[in-house]
Amino acid sequence: MSTTLEYIERLPKTASESAAPLLILLHGYGSNEQDLFSFSEELPDEFHIISVRAPHNLGHNSFAWYSINFDADQNKFSDLEEARVSLDKISLFIDEIVSEKNLDAKKVFLLGFSQGAILSYGLSLNTNKVQNVVALSGYLNEDLLENKGSQSNVDYFISHGYVDQVIPVEWARKAPVYLSELGIKNSYKEYPVGHGVHPQNFYDLKAWLLERI
């Protein structure tokens, strides 16, 4: 068992002589590893799926990748130092899990929701460990990028609800512009939903994943 982060997993449903592709699920603020894992049975059979628990315990089975603090005027601030520590932990975790489970290091996928999506951007643009990213209901925080996003070999599926009350859709729309300016492949879609995953969104991301296994 990997020592970096706690996780649950779904083994590949199809037998193969080659190493399986890895899909890592990163939940949002105040959630846990069971959240995104709830639709793992509907994801492509070829994947070895790992759903990771964030390291900061908020109590009542709720966890976060980093703290969100409020000032006296209720302005919201992310603890970017904690976020960077979590990025390092996820990066190490990928190395451990690929080695432990004998997975394909050249087919590592991240699927992150909200805070998990924010970290998926940071990790994929700071390292060369990830080839495909599904970023749901998040945004690209440039303050987490070490080299202002120098990795160009990553492919992104980005989606957002256009009535999201937690992370404004305007924030999400900046990511495809940023990536496209760097020549990085990306697909961006919006759905009639708040801070969640619309059924059509799930079908679209599943099709996107199938094309890239």
N, C-alpha and C positions, 0 to 999 in steps of 0.2 A: 504494500500500500504506500502510495506517495506520501511524503511527510510534509510537503509544502502547504497544501490546501485540502480540505475535505471535499469529497465528491461522491456522486452516484453514477452508475454507468448502464448503458445498454450495449450489449455485444452485437457485432454484425449478425444479420439474419441469413446472409448468404455465405457459403463456404468459398474460400479463395486461397490459392497457393501463395499469392502475393500479399504483402502487408496491407492492412486495411487503411482506408482514409480515416482521419480523425476529425470529429466535429465536437468542438467545445462550446458549451452553453454558459453564458454569463448573465445572471439575473440582474434585476434592477434594485434600486435603493429600497430597503425595508422588506425585501422578499427573501427567498431562500432557494436552494438547489432543486426543490420539488416543482417550482413554478413552471419554468420552461420545459422541464423534463416531462411534464404532463402531456405534451404532444410528441414526445420522442418516438412513440410507436407508429406515428404517421409519417415520420421522416424516412428518407431512402434507406433500404435494407443494408446497403453496402457499408454504411458508416459504423464505426465504433464511436458511440456517443458518450461524452463525459460532461455531466452537469456539475458545475463547481459552486461551492458555498463561499461567499465573500467572507473576509476575515474579521470584520468589525461586528460584534454582537450588539444589536440594539434592544435585545430582550424580546420575549414572546415569539421566539422562533423567527425573528426578523434580523436581517444582516445587511451590511453595506460595504461597498468597496472603499468608500471614503466618506467622511463626515460632511454634512451640509449644515452650515450655521446661519443664524439670523442676527441682524443687528437690531437696535432699538426701533428702527423704522420698518422692520420686517423685510429688509433687503437680504437676499440669499447669497451666501458665499460658499464655494466648494473648497475643501481642504486639499489643495493640490499636492502638498507634500505626502499626505496619506495616499492620494491617488497614485503618485509615482512609486511609492512602496508597493502598492497593490500590483502595478504594472510589472515591477521586478519579480514579484511572487508568481504572477501568471506566466511570465517568461520562463522562469525556472521550472515551474510546474509542467510546461509543455515539453521541455527537455526530459524531465523525469518520466512523464507518462508515455512519451514516444519510445523511450528506451525500455521501460518496464513492460509495456504491452506489445512491443515489437510492431509499432505502427509506421505508416508511411510519412516520413518527415517532409516529403515534397507534396503532400496532400493534407495540409492542416487547414481546417475551416474554423472560423469563429462566428458564433451567432450570439449577439448581445442585445439586450433590451434596456433602453433608457441609460442608466449609469453603466450597465454592462456594454452598451453600444459605444458610449463615450470612451471607455477603456479599450474596446476593440479597435477603434480608430488609432488610439495612441500606440498600442502594441504593434499593430500591423505596419504603421508608418515609421516606427522607431527601430524595428528589427526586421530580419529576413526570415522569420520563423513561420509566417502565416501567408498563405497564398490566396485565400478567399474569405471575404467578410460579409456577413449579413448584419446590417446595423438598423435595428428597429427602434423607432421613437427616441432617438438620441441626437447628438450633434457632435461636430468635430471641434474639440477644444484645442486651439493652436498652442496654448500655454503648456500642453503636455507633450508637444513634439520637440524632440531634441535637435533635429536638423531641418525643421520646418517641412517635414514630410518628404524625404528623399527617396523612399522606396517606390518604384514604379512597376513592380511585377505583381502587384496585388489587384484583385478584381473585387468590386463592391456591389452588393445589392442593398440599396438604402430605401427605407420607407418611413412614412410618417402619417399620422392622422391630421387632417387639416382643421380639425376642431380640438386639437390637443390643448388641454388646459394646464398641463404641467410644464412641458417644454414647447414653446411657441414654434409653429411650423416654419416661421421665418428663420429660426436658428438652423433647422434641419436643411433648408434650401441652400445654405452656404456651402455645405459639404461637397455636393456634386460640382459646383463652380470651382472650388479650391482644387479638387482632384483633377478635373478636366484641364485646368490650367497647367498642371504638372504632367499631363499626358497619361494619367492613371485611369484605367477602365472603371466605369461605374454605370449603374442603372438606378434611376430614382423614380419612385412612385408615391403618390399620395392617395389616401383612402378616407371615406366618410366616417371617421371614428375619432374618439378622443385619445387618451393615453393608453392605448391597447392595440391588439392585433386583430384587424378585420379578417373575416373568413377568406375573402378574396386575396388578402395580403398573404395569408398562409399558403394558399394554392400557388401563388406567384413565386414565393420564395422557395417552395418545394421544387417547382419546375426549374428554377434557376440553379438550385443545388444539383439536381439530376444531370443537368447539362455539363456540370464541372467536375463530377466525380472522376 
